[in-house]
Structure formats: C-alpha cells, structure tokens
Amino acid sequence: QVQLVESGGGLVQTGGSLRLSCAATGSIFNIGAMGWYRQAPGKQRELVATITSAGLTNYADSVKGRFTISRDNAKNTVYLQMDSLKPEDTAVYYCKTSSPRVYGMDFWGKGTLVTVSS
C-alpha cells in the first residue's frame, strides 16, 4: 500500500500562486508515475498534470504555461507549482500514483482544497 498526503492548498486571489505538495509513504516499490487531478463542485475529476519516474511531464491544456509539476524521487514527493491562478482553478486537488508493478493499481490522496477568489 501507498499513502499519499497532499498539502499546500488554500485561498488565493486571482493571479496569485500556490504550491501543492504530495508526500508518498509506505510501499515505495509501488510508486510510479505521479499526477495531480482536480474536481470542482458538480464536475467530474479531471487530469491536471502527470510526471513519470524519469521526469516526463504532461499537462491539461487548461493549465499549460501556468502550472508546473515536478518530483523529488529521493523524498517520494511530487509538487505542483500553480501560477496565474484563475477562479476556474478552484477545486479539490488530488494526488495519484500508479504502481509500476501491478497494472491498474492506483493510489489516491484525500485531496487539498484550492479556492481562487475573483
């Protein structure tokens, strides 16, 4: 099992910045690609950004150029730097990792709330 704990959420004004962190503990052999997802009220959960163990990244079009995902493999931690925040970025942000050993085995954090005021 892998436990993921997100931190760094909060209230910020439009145009501001936040940095989210997600620390993974437990069975480190099941820590593979990591990613951030978000779910706004009344909407489905959507992908924000992902990063492989080798550092390859992928972003949703809506956050390209504003958000940056990174990871510290030594600390089993993934980060999401969010700049130029917009009210539509308001959501609960979740961290996920997928096991490189077992296909379809995913682990999720409990989420951290980001609120962007207009």
Residue frames relative to the residue before (quaternion, step in Angstrom):
aa qw qx qy qz dx dy dz
Q 1.0000 0.0000 0.0000 0.0000 0.00 0.00 0.00
V 0.1820 -0.7510 0.6259 0.1057 3.53 -1.24 0.62
Q 0.1735 -0.7632 0.6132 0.1071 3.55 -0.95 0.88
L 0.1253 -0.7889 0.6007 0.0330 3.54 -0.93 0.99
V 0.0466 -0.7976 0.6014 -0.0033 3.55 -0.84 0.98
E 0.2152 -0.7880 0.5694 0.0921 3.54 -0.64 1.18
S 0.0268 0.7744 -0.6322 0.0051 3.54 -1.24 0.51
G 0.6341 0.5803 -0.3844 0.3368 3.54 -1.30 0.25
G 0.5046 0.6521 -0.4325 0.3648 3.57 1.22 -0.09
G 0.1946 0.7828 -0.5780 0.1231 3.54 -1.29 0.20
L 0.6041 -0.5372 0.4498 0.3796 3.51 -1.37 -0.33
V 0.0667 0.7885 -0.6049 0.0889 3.55 -0.85 1.00
Q 0.4897 -0.6572 0.4886 0.2994 3.55 -1.17 0.56
T 0.6636 -0.4791 0.3917 0.4203 3.53 -1.27 0.38
G 0.7785 0.2940 -0.2518 0.4941 3.54 -0.91 1.00
G 0.5804 0.6101 -0.3599 0.4016 3.55 1.26 -0.23
S 0.3954 -0.7070 0.5433 0.2207 3.52 -1.38 -0.04
L 0.0249 -0.7510 0.6590 0.0345 3.50 -1.32 0.52
R 0.1845 -0.7543 0.6156 0.1340 3.53 -1.24 0.49
L 0.1878 -0.7806 0.5911 0.0781 3.53 -0.68 1.15
S 0.1265 -0.7659 0.6257 0.0767 3.52 -1.21 0.66
C 0.0599 -0.7726 0.6310 0.0374 3.53 -1.18 0.59
A 0.1200 -0.8060 0.5790 0.0267 3.55 -0.55 1.21
A 0.2115 -0.7812 0.5802 0.0916 3.54 -0.90 1.01
T 0.0018 -0.7756 0.6310 -0.0160 3.54 -1.02 0.87
G 0.5881 0.5770 -0.4288 0.3706 3.53 -1.29 0.25
S 0.8188 -0.1946 0.1784 0.5098 3.54 -1.00 -0.90
I 0.2076 -0.8364 0.4932 0.1187 3.57 0.13 1.29
F 0.5691 0.5930 -0.3931 0.4122 3.59 1.18 -0.33
N 0.6753 0.4612 -0.2883 0.4982 3.56 1.27 -0.23
I 0.5269 0.5972 -0.4309 0.4242 3.57 1.24 0.32
G 0.0245 0.8062 -0.5878 0.0628 3.54 -0.54 1.20
A 0.8000 -0.0483 0.0967 0.5901 3.53 -0.72 -1.08
M 0.1580 -0.7843 0.5953 0.0742 3.55 -1.05 0.77
G 0.0037 -0.8278 0.5603 -0.0278 3.53 -1.09 0.56
W 0.3297 -0.6960 0.5993 0.2184 3.47 -1.40 0.24
Y 0.0584 -0.7627 0.6441 0.0026 3.50 -1.06 0.91
R 0.1316 -0.7989 0.5788 0.0974 3.55 -1.18 0.35
Q 0.1249 -0.7735 0.6176 0.0679 3.51 -1.25 0.54
A 0.2113 -0.7710 0.5940 0.0905 3.51 -0.64 1.19
P 0.6616 -0.5119 0.3560 0.4165 3.61 -1.17 0.46
G 0.8417 0.1629 -0.1399 0.4954 3.54 -0.84 1.00
K 0.6820 0.4522 -0.2829 0.5004 3.58 1.26 0.10
Q 0.5617 -0.5886 0.4585 0.3574 3.52 -1.30 0.32
R 0.5810 -0.5582 0.4560 0.3780 3.51 -1.27 0.45
E 0.0674 -0.8119 0.5799 -0.0020 3.56 -0.96 0.92
L 0.5597 -0.6038 0.4599 0.3326 3.50 -1.24 0.57
V 0.2152 -0.7530 0.6085 0.1284 3.56 -1.06 0.81
A 0.7584 -0.2401 0.2099 0.5684 3.57 0.72 -1.09
T 0.1144 -0.7770 0.6153 0.0674 3.53 -1.22 0.61
I 0.0789 -0.7763 0.6236 0.0481 3.52 -1.27 0.45
T 0.3635 -0.7323 0.5338 0.2162 3.56 -0.89 0.96
S 0.6866 -0.4537 0.3580 0.4410 3.55 -1.31 0.11
A 0.6851 0.4755 -0.2752 0.4784 3.58 1.14 -0.60
G 0.6023 -0.6131 0.3413 0.3806 3.57 1.27 -0.06
L 0.4455 0.6674 -0.4772 0.3582 3.58 1.22 0.24
T 0.1797 -0.8250 0.5337 0.0473 3.55 -0.83 1.03
N 0.0790 -0.7582 0.6458 0.0428 3.50 -1.33 0.48
Y 0.0968 -0.8158 0.5699 0.0165 3.57 -0.95 0.90
A 0.5029 -0.5791 0.5376 0.3502 3.50 -1.26 0.46
D 0.5993 -0.5880 0.3968 0.3711 3.59 -1.05 0.71
S 0.6494 0.5671 -0.3149 0.3970 3.56 1.02 -0.79
V 0.7637 0.3424 -0.1963 0.5108 3.61 1.17 -0.40
K 0.4157 0.7200 -0.4695 0.2971 3.60 1.24 -0.09
G 0.7971 0.2652 -0.2195 0.4962 3.54 -0.91 0.96
R 0.7326 0.3755 -0.2272 0.5203 3.59 1.27 -0.26
F 0.7649 0.2828 -0.1476 0.5596 3.58 1.06 -0.76
T 0.0970 -0.7769 0.6201 0.0499 3.53 -1.20 0.66
I 0.1813 -0.7737 0.6001 0.0918 3.55 -0.80 1.06
S 0.0607 0.7762 -0.6255 0.0514 3.55 -1.08 0.75
R 0.1445 -0.7908 0.5871 0.0949 3.54 -1.25 0.26
D 0.2335 -0.7153 0.6413 0.1499 3.50 -1.31 0.54
N 0.2846 -0.8065 0.4939 0.1568 3.56 -0.14 1.26
A 0.6085 0.5600 -0.3547 0.4363 3.58 1.09 -0.60
K 0.7443 0.3574 -0.1963 0.5289 3.57 1.16 -0.66
N 0.3425 -0.7530 0.4875 0.2793 3.59 1.31 -0.08
T 0.5008 0.6400 -0.4055 0.4185 3.52 1.01 0.91
V 0.1429 -0.7602 0.6287 0.0795 3.52 -1.09 0.80
Y 0.2037 -0.7866 0.5781 0.0747 3.54 -1.09 0.82
L 0.0991 -0.7504 0.6453 0.1032 3.52 -1.29 0.38
Q 0.1503 -0.7692 0.6183 0.0586 3.55 -0.51 1.23
M 0.0765 -0.8105 0.5807 -0.0102 3.55 -0.62 1.17
D 0.0135 -0.7996 0.5988 -0.0447 3.55 -0.61 1.18
S 0.8163 0.2230 -0.1818 0.5009 3.55 -1.31 0.35
L 0.1030 0.8481 -0.5117 0.0910 3.53 0.93 0.92
K 0.2065 -0.7676 0.6016 0.0794 3.51 -1.17 0.81
P 0.6484 -0.5133 0.3715 0.4219 3.62 -1.15 0.42
E 0.6591 0.5189 -0.3187 0.4413 3.61 1.02 -0.68
D 0.5629 0.5646 -0.3973 0.4545 3.59 1.25 0.03
T 0.4496 0.6935 -0.4488 0.3398 3.58 1.26 -0.12
A 0.3342 0.7142 -0.5426 0.2895 3.56 -0.69 1.12
V 0.4681 -0.5647 0.5579 0.3883 3.49 -1.38 -0.07
Y 0.2179 -0.7874 0.5695 0.0903 3.55 -0.77 1.08
Y 0.1349 -0.8036 0.5795 0.0161 3.52 -0.83 1.12
C 0.3058 -0.7192 0.5999 0.1712 3.51 -1.19 0.72
K 0.0268 -0.7962 0.6044 -0.0013 3.56 -1.06 0.76
T 0.0375 -0.7565 0.6483 0.0774 3.52 -1.24 0.53
S 0.2546 -0.7592 0.5834 0.1363 3.53 -1.13 0.72
S 0.4769 -0.6896 0.4654 0.2835 3.53 -0.84 0.98
P 0.3633 -0.7261 0.5358 0.2319 3.59 -0.92 0.86
R 0.6623 0.5321 -0.2903 0.4404 3.57 1.29 -0.19
V 0.7871 0.2010 -0.0836 0.5771 3.53 1.07 -0.77
Y 0.3879 -0.7404 0.4996 0.2277 3.56 -0.51 1.19
G 0.8241 0.2386 -0.1908 0.4770 3.53 -0.92 0.96
M 0.5576 0.5807 -0.4069 0.4316 3.57 1.24 0.02
D 0.0352 0.8054 -0.5850 0.0891 3.54 -0.39 1.28
F 0.1695 -0.7570 0.6237 0.0961 3.50 -1.22 0.62
W 0.1511 -0.8044 0.5733 0.0372 3.53 -0.96 0.96
G 0.3975 -0.6584 0.5775 0.2739 3.52 -1.27 0.53
K 0.6114 -0.5789 0.4032 0.3586 3.55 -1.31 0.08
G 0.5677 -0.6468 0.3519 0.3682 3.56 1.28 -0.10
T 0.1244 -0.7521 0.6415 0.0855 3.51 -1.33 0.46
L 0.4032 -0.7534 0.4768 0.2058 3.56 -0.85 1.01
V 0.0862 -0.7571 0.6468 0.0336 3.53 -0.99 0.97
T 0.0321 -0.7935 0.6073 -0.0226 3.54 -0.77 1.08
V 0.1060 -0.7882 0.6056 0.0267 3.55 -0.74 1.11
S 0.2205 -0.7998 0.5496 0.0983 3.54 -0.56 1.18
S 0.4089 -0.7222 0.5089 0.2286 3.55 -1.10 0.75
